[in-house]
C-alpha cells in the first residue's frame, strides 16, 4: 500500500501535445477577448499569428486534438458547393425607419397607444451598424450554427464562414442553448485595404463596406473569408435559459459572455435624451472606423417590448432613425477616361472641390459606361455627390433643371486616351478595354504592380520613381527594370551613387523570387495571389504554364473558364511572349521549388480531395499527389479519376458515387503512388 506522500500514476494523464494545445487555445481565446471585446490588446498581430500557427501545426500533426471550438477552425476549410437553408425559430424582423425627428415623434405616439397610453421609463439608443444581420446559436457553450437573416424567416447556413471571424467567440461560458444576433461588418480600414488588393488584382471594387461584408460572408470558400478579416457587433438575445429583463441588461450579458458589443450605446430615461444622443453622433460618427448610418431606438424594458408586440414586418418597440446621407452640390468641369493596369477604361467626373464627411472631394468614378449612361452625367451639369457608405465619393443624380444649354452626353472614346489604339468591349462585359500591352498607362500601372510588395517586392521602386523613370525613357516594360544601370540613374534629379546601388541590389534580389510571385506580378487578368500560387504549384514552371491549354487550366482548383481563357490569351500575345523571353535572359526564376515531377504513377490522372485525411493535412496530401504527377482539382466531374475521401467527406463523395468515380482512402492512395 502506498504512503500518503506517494502519488499514483494517472491513467488519464494529459499528454504533452494535448496540454500544449489546450494552453494555446486558452491563450488565443484570451487575446481575442482582449482585442475584440475589451479593446486592450497585450500582444502584436505578429505574436498572435505565431500562436495561431503553432496551434494549427499541432492539430495537423495530432488531428485527435482538434475540437469543434478550436481557434484553429478560424483559418477556413474546404469550399462548400452551396449554403443550406435555415428556418429561424424566431423571425428576424426588419425595423421601421424614420428620417426626421418628426417621424420619430410619430413612432413614439403609436408606441404609446400600443402600450395603452403608457410611456416607457427608458429607451436604449445604439448606433446602427451598416453591415449584414446574422444569428448565432450555441449549444453546450459551443458555436453550432451561424446564419444570415435572409428574408427574415429563412436564411443561409454560413457557419464555416462565421467561424473565421475572430471577434465571434467559438465557446461561451453559458452551458444552455442560446441564440444571439448582431451585425457583421467591415471596418473602414479593412475595406480600404480590400479594395486596394482588388484593384491590384484587376478585380472590380466593392461600392461600400456593407456590400463587401455581405459578399464576403456568402463566399463558398471560407479560406477567403478568413483572410478578409470581417468584424462583428452583437446586440440581441433571441433565446436563452434566462432571458434578460431589459435591453441594457442584454448588452451587458452579451459582453459578459465574451461577445463584442459596440460601446457607443446609452440608456435614456426620456425621449429628449434620445434626441440628444442622435444629435451628438450626427457628426462624431464620421470619426469611427466603421460605418453607421443612424441610431436604433429600443424600449428598454422587455416586458413592455412583449406588450407592444410586432406587425408582420417590424417590432413596434424599436425604430431605426436614419441620418440623411451627407450630400453636396457641385458642377462637373470634365469627364475623363482613366486607364488601369489591365487596360480597363473608367469614366471619372472631375468637379469643383466640395467638403464631404470631413474630406475634400474633387472627383468621383462613374464605374463604367452603363453607370454613366444611366445617370446621364454631362460636362457643365450640376450634380449631387455623396460618399457611398461615407467612404467612396459617387455622383447620385443630376439636377436637370440646372443643365446648361448645349450640354452633350459623354461617350466612351473609341481609342485609348493614353496610346491611341482602338479599345474593345467584350460581349459579356460592361467595360471598354485597351488591349495594347505597350500602352503607356497600362505600362505605368503594370510597372507599379510588378514592383509592389505583394508581387516582386522591389523596395524603393515606388509610384513616384516609376513615373520618373518612365518619363526619362528608362522604363518601357517590366523587363526594362532589369536593364537599368547605375550610370543611367545617377544622371537623374535627386539620385546619387548610393541610392542607385541600393535600388540595383533590390532589383537583383528580386530575380530569385518564387515563381508564384512572378506569375502574380505579370498582371494577368483574374489571376490574383491565390490563383498565382495554385498555378505555380500545379505547373511547376512558367514555360509549362505558358503552354497549358484552357482544358488543362480548368482542371486546377480555383481556376474557372474565364480565368483559363485570359491566361491562354495572355501567353498567346506576341508582345507577352517577347516579354517572357526578355525576363528569361535577365535571369529571373522560372521554376517553382518542389514542383511535381513530369512523370509519376498519377501522371495524366485527375484527383479530387475531400474530407479530413488521417495524419496529414490537405495541403501536404495535395503536394504528394502533385509530386506523383496528379492534377488536383477542386470539383468532381466525369473526367475525375480518383476522389480521395477522408472523414466528413460531404457532397463531393456523393457526387463521385453518382458518377461512378473511383473513391479511395489515404492508405489506398499511398499504395497507388508507392
C-alpha positions as CSV (number, residue, x, y, z in Angstrom):
1,X,0.0,0.0,0.0
2,X,1.4,3.4,-1.0
3,X,2.1,6.1,1.7
4,X,0.2,9.4,1.6
5,X,3.3,11.1,0.1
6,X,3.4,8.8,-2.9
7,X,1.4,9.8,-6.0
8,X,-0.3,7.1,-8.0
9,X,0.2,7.5,-11.8
10,X,-2.9,8.9,-13.5
11,X,-4.3,6.6,-16.1
12,X,-5.8,9.6,-17.9
13,X,-2.7,11.8,-17.6
14,X,-2.8,14.6,-20.3
15,X,-0.2,14.2,-23.0
16,X,2.3,17.0,-23.7
17,X,0.8,17.8,-27.1
18,X,-2.7,17.8,-25.6
19,X,-1.6,20.1,-22.8
20,X,0.1,22.5,-25.2
21,X,-2.9,22.5,-27.5
22,X,-5.1,23.4,-24.5
23,X,-2.7,26.1,-23.4
24,X,-2.6,27.6,-26.8
25,X,-6.3,27.6,-27.3
26,X,-6.9,29.2,-23.9
27,X,-4.3,31.9,-24.6
28,X,-5.6,32.6,-28.1
29,X,-9.2,33.0,-26.8
30,X,-7.9,35.3,-24.1
31,X,-6.2,37.5,-26.6
32,X,-9.2,37.5,-28.9
33,X,-11.4,38.8,-26.0
34,X,-8.8,41.4,-25.0
35,X,-8.7,42.7,-28.6
36,X,-12.3,42.4,-29.8
37,X,-14.3,42.8,-26.6
38,X,-12.2,44.8,-24.1
39,X,-10.2,46.8,-26.7
40,X,-6.9,46.4,-24.7
41,X,-4.6,44.1,-26.7
42,X,-1.5,42.9,-24.9
43,X,0.4,41.4,-27.9
44,X,1.1,42.4,-31.5
45,X,-0.6,40.9,-34.5
46,X,2.6,39.0,-35.4
47,X,2.8,37.5,-31.9
48,X,-0.9,36.5,-32.1
49,X,-0.4,34.9,-35.6
50,X,2.6,32.9,-34.2
51,X,0.4,31.4,-31.5
52,X,-2.2,30.5,-34.1
53,X,0.3,28.9,-36.5
54,X,1.7,26.8,-33.6
55,X,-1.8,25.5,-32.7
56,X,-2.6,24.8,-36.4
57,X,0.6,22.8,-36.8
58,X,0.0,20.9,-33.6
59,X,-3.6,19.9,-34.6
60,X,-2.4,18.9,-38.1
61,X,0.2,16.6,-36.5
62,X,-2.4,15.3,-33.9
63,X,-5.8,15.5,-35.6
64,X,-7.4,13.9,-32.5
65,X,-6.7,17.2,-30.6
66,X,-8.9,19.3,-32.9
67,X,-12.1,20.3,-31.1
68,X,-15.2,22.0,-32.7
69,X,-14.4,25.2,-30.8
70,X,-10.7,25.2,-31.5
71,X,-9.4,28.6,-32.6
72,X,-7.6,26.9,-35.4
73,X,-11.0,26.5,-37.1
74,X,-10.8,30.2,-37.9
75,X,-8.4,29.6,-40.9
76,X,-11.3,28.3,-43.0
77,X,-11.8,24.9,-44.6
78,X,-12.8,23.2,-47.9
79,X,-15.0,25.3,-50.2
80,X,-18.7,24.5,-50.0
81,X,-20.8,23.8,-53.0
82,X,-23.8,25.7,-51.7
83,X,-25.4,27.0,-48.5
84,X,-28.1,25.1,-46.7
85,X,-31.4,26.9,-45.8
86,X,-32.1,27.7,-42.2
87,X,-35.5,28.4,-40.8
88,X,-35.3,30.9,-37.9
89,X,-37.1,29.8,-34.7
90,X,-37.9,33.4,-34.0
91,X,-38.3,35.6,-37.1
92,X,-35.6,38.2,-37.8
93,X,-37.9,41.2,-38.5
94,X,-36.8,44.4,-40.1
95,X,-37.0,47.8,-38.4
96,X,-39.3,50.6,-39.2
97,X,-37.3,53.6,-40.4
98,X,-37.6,57.3,-39.5
99,X,-35.8,60.1,-41.4
100,X,-36.6,63.1,-39.3
101,X,-37.3,63.9,-35.6
102,X,-41.0,64.5,-36.5
103,X,-41.2,60.9,-37.8
104,X,-39.5,59.6,-34.6
105,X,-42.1,61.5,-32.5
106,X,-44.9,60.0,-34.6
107,X,-43.5,56.5,-33.9
108,X,-43.4,57.3,-30.2
109,X,-47.1,58.3,-30.2
110,X,-48.0,55.0,-32.0
111,X,-45.9,53.1,-29.4
112,X,-47.7,54.8,-26.5
113,X,-51.1,53.8,-28.0
114,X,-49.9,50.2,-28.3
115,X,-49.0,50.3,-24.6
116,X,-52.4,51.6,-23.6
117,X,-51.1,55.2,-23.1
118,X,-48.1,54.2,-21.1
119,X,-44.8,56.0,-21.6
120,X,-41.7,53.7,-21.3
121,X,-39.5,54.6,-18.4
122,X,-36.4,54.3,-20.5
123,X,-35.1,53.7,-24.0
124,X,-31.8,52.4,-25.2
125,X,-30.1,54.2,-28.1
126,X,-27.5,52.2,-30.1
127,X,-25.5,53.2,-33.2
128,X,-26.9,51.4,-36.2
129,X,-24.2,49.3,-37.8
130,X,-24.2,49.3,-41.6
131,X,-23.5,45.6,-42.2
132,X,-25.1,42.2,-42.6
133,X,-27.5,40.8,-40.0
134,X,-26.6,37.4,-38.5
135,X,-27.9,35.0,-35.9
136,X,-25.6,32.6,-33.9
137,X,-26.6,29.5,-32.0
138,X,-24.6,27.9,-29.2
139,X,-25.3,24.6,-27.5
140,X,-23.3,23.4,-24.5
141,X,-21.3,26.6,-24.8
142,X,-20.0,25.8,-28.4
143,X,-21.0,27.6,-31.6
144,X,-23.0,25.2,-33.7
145,X,-24.6,27.4,-36.3
146,X,-24.3,30.9,-37.9
147,X,-27.0,32.0,-40.3
148,X,-27.8,35.1,-42.4
149,X,-31.1,36.9,-42.0
150,X,-32.3,36.1,-45.5
151,X,-36.0,37.1,-45.8
152,X,-36.4,37.2,-42.0
153,X,-37.9,33.7,-41.8
154,X,-35.4,31.7,-43.7
155,X,-31.7,32.4,-44.1
156,X,-28.5,30.6,-45.2
157,X,-26.2,28.5,-43.0
158,X,-22.8,30.2,-43.1
159,X,-21.4,28.6,-40.1
160,X,-17.9,27.8,-41.6
161,X,-17.5,31.5,-42.6
162,X,-18.7,32.7,-39.2
163,X,-16.0,30.6,-37.5
164,X,-13.4,32.6,-39.3
165,X,-14.5,35.9,-37.7
166,X,-12.1,36.3,-34.8
167,X,-14.4,38.7,-33.0
168,X,-17.1,36.0,-32.6
169,X,-16.3,33.5,-29.8
170,X,-16.3,29.8,-30.7
171,X,-17.1,29.0,-27.0
172,X,-19.1,30.9,-24.4
173,X,-19.5,30.3,-20.6
174,X,-23.3,29.8,-20.9
175,X,-23.9,26.0,-20.9
176,X,-27.6,26.2,-22.0
177,X,-28.8,26.6,-25.6
178,X,-28.6,30.3,-26.6
179,X,-29.2,32.3,-29.8
180,X,-27.8,35.7,-30.2
181,X,-28.0,38.2,-33.0
182,X,-25.9,41.1,-34.4
183,X,-24.2,42.6,-37.4
184,X,-21.2,41.5,-39.4
185,X,-19.3,44.4,-40.9
186,X,-16.1,45.7,-42.4
187,X,-14.1,48.4,-40.7
188,X,-13.2,51.4,-42.9
189,X,-9.5,50.4,-42.7
190,X,-10.1,46.8,-43.7
191,X,-12.5,47.9,-46.5
192,X,-9.9,50.3,-48.0
193,X,-7.3,47.5,-47.8
194,X,-9.6,45.0,-49.5
195,X,-10.4,47.4,-52.4
196,X,-6.7,48.2,-52.8
197,X,-6.0,44.5,-53.1
198,X,-8.8,44.0,-55.6
199,X,-7.6,46.9,-57.7
200,X,-4.1,45.4,-57.8
201,X,-5.6,42.1,-58.9
202,X,-7.6,43.8,-61.6
203,X,-10.9,42.9,-59.9
204,X,-13.9,45.3,-59.7
205,X,-14.1,47.3,-56.5
206,X,-16.8,47.0,-53.9
207,X,-19.0,50.0,-53.8
208,X,-19.3,50.2,-49.9
209,X,-18.4,48.2,-46.8
210,X,-21.8,46.7,-46.4
211,X,-21.8,45.1,-49.9
212,X,-18.3,43.8,-49.2
213,X,-19.3,42.3,-45.9
214,X,-22.4,40.6,-47.5
215,X,-20.4,39.2,-50.3
216,X,-17.6,38.0,-48.1
217,X,-19.9,36.2,-45.6
218,X,-21.5,34.4,-48.5
219,X,-18.3,33.2,-50.2
220,X,-18.3,29.4,-50.7
221,X,-14.6,29.3,-49.8
222,X,-14.3,30.1,-46.1
223,X,-10.5,30.3,-46.5
224,X,-11.0,33.5,-48.5
225,X,-13.4,34.8,-45.8
226,X,-10.8,34.1,-43.2
227,X,-8.2,36.3,-45.0
228,X,-10.6,39.2,-45.3
229,X,-10.9,39.8,-41.5
230,X,-14.6,40.7,-41.0
231,X,-15.7,42.1,-37.7
232,X,-19.0,41.9,-35.7
233,X,-21.1,43.6,-33.1
234,X,-23.8,41.7,-31.2
235,X,-26.8,43.4,-29.7
236,X,-29.7,40.9,-29.1
237,X,-30.5,37.6,-27.4
238,X,-33.2,35.7,-29.2
239,X,-33.2,32.7,-26.9
240,X,-31.6,31.8,-23.6
241,X,-32.5,29.8,-20.5
242,X,-32.8,33.0,-18.5
243,X,-33.8,36.0,-20.7
244,X,-32.6,39.4,-19.6
245,X,-35.2,41.8,-18.3
246,X,-34.1,44.8,-20.4
247,X,-32.1,45.8,-23.5
248,X,-29.4,47.4,-21.3
249,X,-29.1,44.1,-19.4
250,X,-29.0,42.2,-22.7
251,X,-26.0,44.2,-23.8
252,X,-24.2,43.7,-20.5
253,X,-24.8,40.0,-20.6
254,X,-23.6,39.6,-24.1
255,X,-20.4,41.3,-23.1
256,X,-20.1,39.1,-20.0
257,X,-20.4,36.0,-22.3
258,X,-17.4,37.3,-24.4
259,X,-19.3,38.8,-27.4
260,X,-18.1,42.1,-29.0
261,X,-20.7,44.8,-28.1
262,X,-20.5,48.3,-29.5
263,X,-19.6,50.6,-26.6
264,X,-21.5,53.5,-28.1
265,X,-24.9,53.0,-26.6
266,X,-26.9,54.8,-23.9
267,X,-29.8,54.1,-21.6
268,X,-32.0,57.2,-22.0
269,X,-34.5,58.0,-19.2
270,X,-36.6,60.2,-21.6
271,X,-37.2,60.6,-25.3
272,X,-35.5,64.0,-25.2
273,X,-32.3,62.3,-24.1
274,X,-32.7,60.0,-27.1
275,X,-32.7,63.2,-29.3
276,X,-29.6,64.4,-27.6
277,X,-27.8,61.1,-28.4
278,X,-28.9,61.4,-32.1
279,X,-27.6,64.9,-32.3
280,X,-24.3,64.1,-30.5
281,X,-23.5,61.4,-33.0
282,X,-24.6,63.1,-36.2
283,X,-21.1,64.4,-36.8
284,X,-19.0,62.3,-34.4
285,X,-19.9,59.1,-36.3
286,X,-17.5,60.1,-39.1
287,X,-14.6,59.7,-36.8
288,X,-15.3,56.0,-36.2
289,X,-13.6,53.2,-38.1
290,X,-16.9,51.6,-39.0
291,X,-19.9,52.7,-41.0
292,X,-23.0,53.8,-39.1
293,X,-26.0,55.3,-40.9
294,X,-28.2,56.0,-37.9
295,X,-29.3,55.1,-34.4
296,X,-31.6,52.2,-33.3
297,X,-34.0,53.3,-30.6
298,X,-35.5,50.5,-28.4
299,X,-37.8,50.3,-25.5
300,X,-35.6,49.2,-22.7
301,X,-37.9,47.0,-20.6
302,X,-38.5,43.6,-22.1
303,X,-42.0,43.3,-20.6
304,X,-43.1,46.4,-22.5
305,X,-41.5,45.1,-25.7
306,X,-43.6,42.0,-25.4
307,X,-46.7,44.1,-24.7
308,X,-46.1,46.3,-27.7
309,X,-45.7,43.3,-29.9
310,X,-45.0,43.5,-33.7
311,X,-46.6,43.9,-37.1
312,X,-46.0,41.4,-39.8
313,X,-42.7,43.2,-40.7
314,X,-41.4,45.1,-37.7
315,X,-41.4,45.2,-33.9
316,X,-43.4,48.1,-32.6
317,X,-40.9,48.7,-29.8
318,X,-37.9,49.5,-32.0
319,X,-37.1,52.2,-34.6
320,X,-34.2,52.8,-36.9
321,X,-33.5,56.6,-37.1
322,X,-31.6,57.2,-40.3
323,X,-29.2,60.1,-40.7
324,X,-29.7,61.9,-44.0
325,X,-26.9,60.9,-46.4
326,X,-24.3,63.6,-46.4
327,X,-24.5,65.3,-49.8
328,X,-23.1,68.3,-51.6
329,X,-23.8,70.0,-54.8
330,X,-21.1,70.8,-57.3
331,X,-20.5,71.4,-61.0
332,X,-18.9,68.9,-63.3
333,X,-16.0,70.5,-65.2
334,X,-14.6,67.5,-67.1
335,X,-15.2,63.8,-67.7
336,X,-12.2,61.7,-68.5
337,X,-11.5,58.1,-69.1
338,X,-8.7,56.6,-66.9
339,X,-6.8,53.5,-68.0
340,X,-6.0,50.9,-65.4
341,X,-3.4,48.1,-65.2
342,X,-5.5,45.7,-67.1
343,X,-6.4,48.3,-69.7
344,X,-9.9,48.9,-68.4
345,X,-11.3,52.4,-69.2
346,X,-13.1,54.0,-66.3
347,X,-15.0,57.3,-66.7
348,X,-14.2,59.8,-64.0
349,X,-16.2,63.0,-63.2
350,X,-14.0,66.0,-62.2
351,X,-15.9,68.7,-60.4
352,X,-15.4,71.8,-58.2
353,X,-14.0,70.8,-54.8
354,X,-16.5,70.1,-52.1
355,X,-16.3,69.0,-48.4
356,X,-17.9,65.6,-47.6
357,X,-17.6,63.7,-44.4
358,X,-14.6,65.7,-43.3
359,X,-12.6,65.4,-46.5
360,X,-12.2,67.5,-49.7
361,X,-13.5,65.7,-52.8
362,X,-12.7,66.7,-56.4
363,X,-13.6,63.7,-58.5
364,X,-15.7,60.6,-58.5
365,X,-15.6,57.4,-60.6
366,X,-18.6,56.7,-62.7
367,X,-17.7,52.9,-62.6
368,X,-18.4,52.0,-66.2
369,X,-20.2,53.2,-69.3
370,X,-23.6,51.7,-68.3
371,X,-23.5,53.6,-65.0
372,X,-22.5,56.8,-66.8
373,X,-25.3,56.4,-69.4
374,X,-28.0,55.6,-66.7
375,X,-27.1,58.8,-64.7
376,X,-26.5,60.8,-67.9
377,X,-23.8,63.0,-66.4
378,X,-22.5,65.7,-68.7
379,X,-19.8,68.3,-68.6
380,X,-21.4,71.5,-67.1
381,X,-24.0,69.6,-65.1
382,X,-24.8,70.5,-61.6
383,X,-24.7,67.2,-59.7
384,X,-25.4,65.9,-56.2
385,X,-22.4,63.9,-54.8
386,X,-22.4,61.8,-51.7
387,X,-19.9,59.4,-50.1
388,X,-21.1,55.8,-50.6
389,X,-21.0,54.3,-47.2
390,X,-19.2,57.6,-46.2
391,X,-16.1,56.2,-47.9
392,X,-16.3,56.3,-51.7
393,X,-17.5,59.5,-53.5
394,X,-20.2,58.9,-56.0
395,X,-22.4,61.1,-58.2
396,X,-26.0,60.4,-57.0
397,X,-28.0,62.4,-59.5
398,X,-28.0,65.3,-62.0
399,X,-30.1,68.4,-61.3
400,X,-31.6,68.5,-64.8
401,X,-33.2,71.9,-64.2
402,X,-29.8,73.4,-63.9
403,X,-28.3,71.7,-67.0
404,X,-26.7,74.4,-69.3
405,X,-27.8,74.6,-72.9
406,X,-25.7,72.6,-75.4
407,X,-24.5,70.0,-72.8
408,X,-23.9,66.8,-74.7
409,X,-23.8,63.2,-73.4
410,X,-20.3,61.8,-72.8
411,X,-19.3,58.9,-75.0
412,X,-16.5,56.5,-74.2
413,X,-13.6,57.0,-76.5
414,X,-13.2,54.5,-79.4
415,X,-9.4,54.9,-79.0
416,X,-7.4,54.7,-75.8
417,X,-6.7,58.2,-74.4
418,X,-3.2,57.1,-73.5
419,X,-1.9,55.3,-76.6
420,X,-4.4,55.9,-79.3
421,X,-5.1,52.2,-80.0
422,X,-8.7,51.1,-80.6
423,X,-10.5,49.9,-77.5
424,X,-12.6,46.8,-77.4
425,X,-15.7,45.8,-75.4
426,X,-16.4,42.1,-75.0
427,X,-20.0,41.0,-75.5
428,X,-20.3,39.8,-71.8
429,X,-18.6,42.8,-70.2
430,X,-19.7,46.3,-69.4
431,X,-16.1,47.7,-69.5
432,X,-14.2,49.0,-72.5
433,X,-10.6,48.0,-72.6
434,X,-7.3,48.9,-74.2
435,X,-5.6,45.7,-75.2
436,X,-2.3,47.2,-76.2
437,X,0.4,45.8,-73.9
438,X,2.7,48.8,-74.8
439,X,0.1,51.4,-73.8
440,X,1.9,54.0,-71.6
441,X,-0.9,54.0,-69.0
442,X,-1.1,50.2,-68.9
443,X,2.7,50.0,-68.7
444,X,2.9,52.5,-65.9
445,X,0.3,50.7,-63.8
446,X,1.9,47.3,-64.7
447,X,5.3,48.6,-63.5
448,X,3.8,49.7,-60.2
449,X,2.1,46.4,-59.7
450,X,5.2,44.4,-60.7
451,X,7.3,46.1,-58.1
452,X,4.8,46.1,-55.3
453,X,5.3,44.4,-52.0
454,X,2.8,41.6,-52.8
455,X,4.5,40.9,-56.2
456,X,8.2,41.1,-56.8
457,X,8.8,43.3,-53.8
458,X,11.4,45.7,-55.2
459,X,11.7,48.1,-52.4
460,X,12.4,51.7,-53.4
461,X,10.8,51.5,-56.8
462,X,7.6,53.1,-55.8
463,X,5.0,55.2,-57.7
464,X,6.9,58.4,-58.0
465,X,10.1,56.8,-59.0
466,X,8.3,54.7,-61.6
467,X,6.8,57.8,-63.1
468,X,10.2,59.5,-63.1
469,X,11.9,56.6,-64.9
470,X,9.1,56.2,-67.4
471,X,9.3,60.0,-68.1
472,X,13.1,59.6,-68.6
473,X,12.6,56.8,-71.1
474,X,14.4,54.3,-68.9
475,X,11.4,52.1,-68.2
476,X,9.2,50.8,-71.1
477,X,8.0,47.5,-69.7
478,X,8.7,45.3,-66.7
479,X,11.7,43.6,-68.4
480,X,13.4,47.0,-68.7
481,X,13.6,47.2,-64.9
482,X,16.4,44.6,-65.1
483,X,18.3,46.6,-67.8
484,X,18.7,49.7,-65.5
485,X,22.3,50.8,-64.9
486,X,23.9,52.9,-62.2
487,X,25.2,55.4,-64.7
488,X,21.7,56.0,-66.0
489,X,20.2,56.5,-62.6
490,X,22.9,58.9,-61.2
491,X,22.1,61.3,-64.0
492,X,18.6,61.8,-62.8
493,X,17.5,64.5,-60.3
494,X,17.8,63.6,-56.6
495,X,19.9,60.4,-57.4
496,X,23.3,59.5,-56.1
497,X,25.6,56.6,-56.3
498,X,24.4,55.1,-53.0
499,X,20.7,55.3,-53.8
500,X,21.4,53.8,-57.3
501,X,23.4,50.9,-55.8
502,X,20.6,50.2,-53.3
503,X,17.9,50.0,-55.9
504,X,20.0,47.8,-58.2
505,X,20.6,45.5,-55.3
506,X,16.9,45.2,-54.7
507,X,16.3,44.5,-58.4
508,X,19.0,41.8,-58.5
509,X,17.5,40.2,-55.4
510,X,14.0,40.1,-57.0
511,X,15.3,37.7,-59.7
512,X,15.3,34.9,-57.1
513,X,11.7,35.4,-56.0
514,X,9.5,32.3,-56.2
515,X,7.5,31.6,-59.3
516,X,4.1,32.3,-57.7
517,X,5.2,36.0,-57.2
518,X,6.3,36.3,-60.8
519,X,3.0,34.9,-62.1
520,X,1.1,37.4,-59.9
521,X,3.4,40.2,-60.9
522,X,2.8,39.7,-64.6
523,X,-0.7,41.2,-64.1
524,X,-2.8,38.6,-66.0
525,X,-6.4,39.5,-65.6
526,X,-8.3,37.5,-63.0
527,X,-5.1,36.0,-61.6
528,X,-4.7,37.1,-58.1
529,X,-2.2,36.0,-55.4
530,X,-4.1,32.8,-54.6
531,X,-4.6,31.7,-58.2
532,X,-0.9,32.5,-58.9
533,X,0.2,30.2,-56.1
534,X,-2.1,27.5,-57.3
535,X,-0.9,27.7,-60.9
536,X,2.8,27.9,-60.0
537,X,2.5,24.8,-57.8
538,X,0.5,22.9,-60.4
539,X,2.6,23.6,-63.5
540,X,6.0,23.9,-61.8
541,X,7.5,26.4,-64.3
542,X,6.5,29.4,-66.3
543,X,7.1,27.5,-69.5
544,X,4.7,24.8,-68.6
545,X,2.1,27.4,-67.6
546,X,2.6,29.3,-70.8
547,X,2.0,26.1,-72.8
548,X,-1.2,25.0,-70.9
549,X,-4.5,24.7,-72.7
550,X,-7.8,26.0,-71.3
551,X,-8.9,22.5,-70.5
552,X,-5.7,21.8,-68.5
553,X,-6.0,25.1,-66.7
554,X,-9.6,24.4,-65.7
555,X,-8.5,21.1,-64.1
556,X,-6.8,23.2,-61.5
557,X,-8.7,24.2,-58.4
558,X,-9.7,27.9,-58.1
559,X,-9.4,28.3,-61.9
560,X,-12.6,28.7,-63.9
561,X,-13.3,29.2,-67.6
562,X,-12.9,33.0,-67.6
563,X,-9.5,32.8,-65.8
564,X,-8.3,29.9,-68.0
565,X,-9.2,31.9,-71.2
566,X,-7.4,35.0,-70.0
567,X,-4.3,33.1,-69.1
568,X,-4.1,31.4,-72.5
569,X,-4.8,34.7,-74.3
570,X,-2.1,36.5,-72.3
571,X,0.6,34.0,-73.1
572,X,-0.6,33.9,-76.8
573,X,0.1,37.6,-77.4
574,X,3.3,38.1,-79.3
575,X,4.4,41.1,-77.0
576,X,3.8,39.0,-73.9
577,X,5.8,36.1,-75.3
578,X,8.7,38.6,-76.1
579,X,8.4,39.9,-72.5
580,X,8.7,36.4,-71.1
581,X,11.8,35.8,-73.2
582,X,13.3,39.1,-72.1
583,X,12.8,38.1,-68.4
584,X,14.4,34.8,-69.1
585,X,17.5,36.5,-70.5
586,X,17.7,38.7,-67.4
587,X,17.9,35.5,-65.2
588,X,14.6,35.6,-63.4
589,X,13.5,32.4,-61.6
590,X,11.0,30.5,-63.8
591,X,10.6,27.4,-61.6
592,X,8.7,26.6,-58.5
593,X,10.7,25.0,-55.7
594,X,9.4,21.5,-55.0
595,X,7.4,21.3,-58.2
596,X,5.9,17.9,-59.1
597,X,7.8,15.5,-61.4
598,X,7.0,15.5,-65.0
599,X,6.2,11.8,-64.8
600,X,4.9,9.6,-62.0
601,X,2.3,7.0,-61.1
602,X,-0.5,9.5,-61.4
603,X,0.6,11.3,-64.5
604,X,-2.4,12.3,-66.5
605,X,-4.8,11.5,-63.7
606,X,-7.2,13.9,-62.1
607,X,-7.8,13.7,-58.3
608,X,-10.2,15.5,-56.0
609,X,-9.5,15.6,-52.3
610,X,-12.4,15.9,-49.8
611,X,-12.8,15.5,-46.1
612,X,-10.2,15.2,-43.3
613,X,-7.3,12.8,-44.0
614,X,-5.7,10.8,-41.3
615,X,-2.3,12.0,-40.1
616,X,-1.7,14.5,-43.0
617,X,-3.1,18.0,-43.9
618,X,-4.9,18.6,-47.2
619,X,-2.0,20.8,-48.4
620,X,0.6,18.1,-47.7
621,X,-1.6,15.5,-49.4
622,X,-2.0,17.7,-52.4
623,X,1.7,18.2,-52.7
624,X,2.3,14.4,-52.5
625,X,-0.3,13.9,-55.2
626,X,1.2,16.5,-57.5
627,X,4.7,15.1,-57.0
628,X,3.3,11.8,-58.3
629,X,2.0,13.6,-61.4
630,X,-1.6,14.1,-60.5
631,X,-3.8,17.1,-61.4
632,X,-5.5,18.0,-58.2
633,X,-8.9,19.6,-59.0
634,X,-11.5,21.3,-56.8
635,X,-14.6,19.7,-58.3
636,X,-15.8,16.2,-59.3
637,X,-16.7,15.5,-62.9
638,X,-16.8,12.6,-65.3
639,X,-13.2,13.3,-66.1
640,X,-12.1,12.8,-62.4
641,X,-10.1,9.6,-62.0
642,X,-10.0,9.4,-58.2
643,X,-11.8,11.0,-55.3
644,X,-9.5,10.8,-52.2
645,X,-12.0,10.8,-49.3
646,X,-11.4,11.3,-45.6
647,X,-13.8,11.8,-42.7
648,X,-16.8,14.2,-43.2
649,X,-16.3,14.0,-47.0
650,X,-19.7,15.5,-47.8
651,X,-21.3,16.2,-51.2
652,X,-18.2,15.6,-53.3
653,X,-18.2,12.0,-52.1
654,X,-21.9,11.6,-53.0
655,X,-21.3,13.1,-56.5
656,X,-18.4,10.7,-57.1
657,X,-20.6,7.7,-56.2
658,X,-23.3,9.0,-58.5
659,X,-20.9,9.4,-61.4
660,X,-19.1,6.1,-60.7
661,X,-15.8,7.8,-60.0
662,X,-13.3,5.6,-58.0
663,X,-13.2,6.6,-54.3
664,X,-10.0,5.8,-52.3
665,X,-8.8,6.3,-48.8
666,X,-5.4,7.9,-48.0
667,X,-3.8,4.5,-47.2
668,X,-5.1,3.2,-50.5
669,X,-3.7,6.2,-52.3
670,X,-0.3,5.7,-50.7
671,X,-0.3,2.2,-52.2
672,X,-1.1,3.6,-55.6
673,X,1.6,6.2,-55.6
674,X,4.1,4.0,-53.8
